[in-house]
Amino acid sequence: MYQDKNLVCKDCGSEFVFTVGEQEFYAEKGFQNEPARCKDCRVSRKNANNNGARREKVMFEAVCAECGRDTQIPFKPTKERPVYCKECFETRR
């Protein structure tokens, strides 16, 4: 069903092979697009992006609408919706 494909890297312009195994992996994961970069460019792009580490999550201070305790949440609170601490949020689930 699949055959090796020669693709051109959009960063460095070199040709690379999109193997049958990689195509099967992409299909299994439900990926719709073929890779646009060769392996070297993907690795260097990942390393340039914060040295390959994930960004630290920004936390915001808030007051729980249920118990009134100070808490931290991973999104900026708005006045339209109540904010809950972790414990109160779990009991409301």
Number of C-alpha atoms within 10 A of each C-alpha: 4 10 10 12 14 11 17 17 18 13 12 11 11 11 14 16 13 17 14 14 12 15 18 13 12 15 12 9 9 9 11 8 8 12 18 14 20 20 13 11 15 15 13 12 15 13 12 11 12 10 11 12 10 8 9 6 9 10 12 12 13 20 17 20 14 14 11 12 11 12 15 17 18 10 12 11 14 9 6 6 8 12 20 22 19 12 11 14 12 9 7 8 5
